[in-house]
Protein backbone atom coordinates (compact mmCIF):
# COMPACT_ATOMS: atom_id res chain seq x y z
CA UNK A 1 0.00 0.00 0.00
CA UNK A 2 1.50 3.35 -0.96
CA UNK A 3 -0.15 5.29 1.91
CA UNK A 4 1.75 3.74 4.80
CA UNK A 5 4.96 4.47 6.67
CA UNK A 6 8.30 3.39 5.23
CA UNK A 7 9.36 -0.12 6.23
CA UNK A 8 12.42 -2.32 6.05
CA UNK A 9 12.36 -5.28 3.73
CA UNK A 10 14.97 -7.99 3.34
CA UNK A 11 15.47 -11.29 1.63
CA UNK A 12 17.12 -14.32 3.18
CA UNK A 13 18.56 -17.24 1.28
CA UNK A 14 19.07 -20.59 2.96
CA UNK A 15 18.63 -24.32 2.89
CA UNK A 16 15.50 -25.89 4.31
CA UNK A 17 14.54 -29.51 4.78
CA UNK A 18 10.89 -28.65 5.53
CA UNK A 19 7.99 -29.15 3.20
CA UNK A 20 6.48 -25.92 1.86
CA UNK A 21 3.50 -26.39 4.19
CA UNK A 22 5.74 -26.92 7.23
CA UNK A 23 7.79 -23.86 6.29
CA UNK A 24 4.60 -21.80 6.08
CA UNK A 25 3.55 -23.00 9.55
CA UNK A 26 7.00 -22.10 10.86
CA UNK A 27 6.99 -18.55 9.45
CA UNK A 28 3.47 -17.98 10.81
CA UNK A 29 4.75 -19.02 14.24
CA UNK A 30 7.70 -16.62 13.91
CA UNK A 31 5.29 -13.80 13.03
CA UNK A 32 3.15 -14.61 16.07
CA UNK A 33 6.16 -14.69 18.39
CA UNK A 34 7.19 -11.28 17.01
CA UNK A 35 3.78 -9.95 18.07
CA UNK A 36 1.97 -9.80 14.75
CA UNK A 37 -1.68 -8.97 15.30
CA UNK A 38 -4.46 -10.00 12.93
CA UNK A 39 -5.44 -6.90 10.90
CA UNK A 40 -6.35 -6.70 7.23
CA UNK A 41 -4.48 -8.26 4.40
CA UNK A 42 -2.37 -5.21 3.53
CA UNK A 43 -0.91 -2.34 5.49
CA UNK A 44 1.51 -1.89 8.40
CA UNK A 45 2.26 -4.86 10.64
CA UNK A 46 4.87 -5.90 13.16
CA UNK A 47 6.43 -8.55 10.92
CA UNK A 48 5.49 -10.07 7.59
CA UNK A 49 7.37 -13.12 6.34
CA UNK A 50 6.73 -14.18 2.75
CA UNK A 51 8.05 -17.29 1.06
CA UNK A 52 9.18 -15.84 -2.26
CA UNK A 53 10.74 -18.98 -3.72
CA UNK A 54 11.78 -22.51 -2.76
CA UNK A 55 14.20 -23.44 -5.52
CA UNK A 56 12.30 -25.02 -8.40
CA UNK A 57 9.28 -25.85 -6.22
CA UNK A 58 5.89 -24.71 -7.47
CA UNK A 59 2.92 -24.84 -5.07
CA UNK A 60 -0.61 -23.70 -5.89
CA UNK A 61 -2.80 -24.24 -2.82
CA UNK A 62 -5.51 -21.96 -1.40
CA UNK A 63 -3.28 -20.89 1.53
CA UNK A 64 0.14 -21.16 -0.13
CA UNK A 65 1.46 -20.19 -3.55
CA UNK A 66 5.17 -20.59 -4.37
CA UNK A 67 6.78 -18.72 -6.00
CA UNK A 68 5.00 -15.76 -4.43
CA UNK A 69 2.22 -14.87 -6.90
CA UNK A 70 3.05 -11.14 -7.00
CA UNK A 71 6.83 -11.45 -6.86
CA UNK A 72 7.37 -10.18 -10.42
CA UNK A 73 5.28 -7.06 -9.72
CA UNK A 74 6.81 -5.94 -6.42
CA UNK A 75 10.00 -3.94 -6.53
CA UNK A 76 10.23 -4.12 -2.71
CA UNK A 77 10.57 -7.92 -3.04
CA UNK A 78 12.74 -8.01 -6.14
CA UNK A 79 15.38 -5.48 -5.08
CA UNK A 80 16.51 -7.35 -1.93
CA UNK A 81 16.13 -10.71 -3.67
CA UNK A 82 18.32 -9.49 -6.54
CA UNK A 83 21.00 -8.50 -4.01
CA UNK A 84 21.39 -12.11 -2.86
CA UNK A 85 20.24 -14.19 -5.83
CA UNK A 86 20.14 -12.20 -9.10
CA UNK A 87 20.66 -15.29 -11.28
CA UNK A 88 18.08 -17.44 -9.48
CA UNK A 89 15.53 -18.78 -11.94
CA UNK A 90 11.93 -18.19 -10.93
CA UNK A 91 9.62 -21.02 -11.97
CA UNK A 92 7.54 -21.64 -13.95
CA UNK A 93 8.37 -18.83 -16.44
CA UNK A 94 12.10 -19.44 -16.14
CA UNK A 95 13.13 -15.80 -15.91
CA UNK A 96 15.88 -14.79 -13.52
CA UNK A 97 15.31 -12.48 -10.58
CA UNK A 98 17.46 -9.87 -12.38
CA UNK A 99 15.28 -10.14 -15.51
CA UNK A 100 12.09 -9.77 -13.46
CA UNK A 101 13.52 -6.70 -11.71
CA UNK A 102 14.54 -5.10 -15.02
CA UNK A 103 11.00 -5.66 -16.37
CA UNK A 104 9.19 -4.60 -13.16
CA UNK A 105 6.99 -1.54 -13.63
CA UNK A 106 6.17 -1.07 -9.93
CA UNK A 107 6.35 2.70 -9.32
CA UNK A 108 7.00 2.46 -5.56
CA UNK A 109 10.43 3.63 -4.42
CA UNK A 110 12.89 1.15 -2.98
CA UNK A 111 16.20 2.30 -1.51
CA UNK A 112 18.88 -0.29 -0.74
CA UNK A 113 20.63 0.40 2.58
C-alpha positions in Angstrom: 0.0 0.0 0.0 1.5 3.4 -1.0 -0.2 5.3 1.9 1.7 3.7 4.8 5.0 4.5 6.7 8.3 3.4 5.2 9.4 -0.1 6.2 12.4 -2.3 6.1 12.4 -5.3 3.7 15.0 -8.0 3.3 15.5 -11.3 1.6 17.1 -14.3 3.2 18.6 -17.2 1.3 19.1 -20.6 3.0 18.6 -24.3 2.9 15.5 -25.9 4.3 14.5 -29.5 4.8 10.9 -28.7 5.5 8.0 -29.2 3.2 6.5 -25.9 1.9 3.5 -26.4 4.2 5.7 -26.9 7.2 7.8 -23.9 6.3 4.6 -21.8 6.1 3.5 -23.0 9.5 7.0 -22.1 10.9 7.0 -18.5 9.5 3.5 -18.0 10.8 4.7 -19.0 14.2 7.7 -16.6 13.9 5.3 -13.8 13.0 3.1 -14.6 16.1 6.2 -14.7 18.4 7.2 -11.3 17.0 3.8 -9.9 18.1 2.0 -9.8 14.8 -1.7 -9.0 15.3 -4.5 -10.0 12.9 -5.4 -6.9 10.9 -6.4 -6.7 7.2 -4.5 -8.3 4.4 -2.4 -5.2 3.5 -0.9 -2.3 5.5 1.5 -1.9 8.4 2.3 -4.9 10.6 4.9 -5.9 13.2 6.4 -8.5 10.9 5.5 -10.1 7.6 7.4 -13.1 6.3 6.7 -14.2 2.7 8.1 -17.3 1.1 9.2 -15.8 -2.3 10.7 -19.0 -3.7 11.8 -22.5 -2.8 14.2 -23.4 -5.5 12.3 -25.0 -8.4 9.3 -25.9 -6.2 5.9 -24.7 -7.5 2.9 -24.8 -5.1 -0.6 -23.7 -5.9 -2.8 -24.2 -2.8 -5.5 -22.0 -1.4 -3.3 -20.9 1.5 0.1 -21.2 -0.1 1.5 -20.2 -3.5 5.2 -20.6 -4.4 6.8 -18.7 -6.0 5.0 -15.8 -4.4 2.2 -14.9 -6.9 3.0 -11.1 -7.0 6.8 -11.4 -6.9 7.4 -10.2 -10.4 5.3 -7.1 -9.7 6.8 -5.9 -6.4 10.0 -3.9 -6.5 10.2 -4.1 -2.7 10.6 -7.9 -3.0 12.7 -8.0 -6.1 15.4 -5.5 -5.1 16.5 -7.3 -1.9 16.1 -10.7 -3.7 18.3 -9.5 -6.5 21.0 -8.5 -4.0 21.4 -12.1 -2.9 20.2 -14.2 -5.8 20.1 -12.2 -9.1 20.7 -15.3 -11.3 18.1 -17.4 -9.5 15.5 -18.8 -11.9 11.9 -18.2 -10.9 9.6 -21.0 -12.0 7.5 -21.6 -14.0 8.4 -18.8 -16.4 12.1 -19.4 -16.1 13.1 -15.8 -15.9 15.9 -14.8 -13.5 15.3 -12.5 -10.6 17.5 -9.9 -12.4 15.3 -10.1 -15.5 12.1 -9.8 -13.5 13.5 -6.7 -11.7 14.5 -5.1 -15.0 11.0 -5.7 -16.4 9.2 -4.6 -13.2 7.0 -1.5 -13.6 6.2 -1.1 -9.9 6.4 2.7 -9.3 7.0 2.5 -5.6 10.4 3.6 -4.4 12.9 1.1 -3.0 16.2 2.3 -1.5 18.9 -0.3 -0.7 20.6 0.4 2.6 
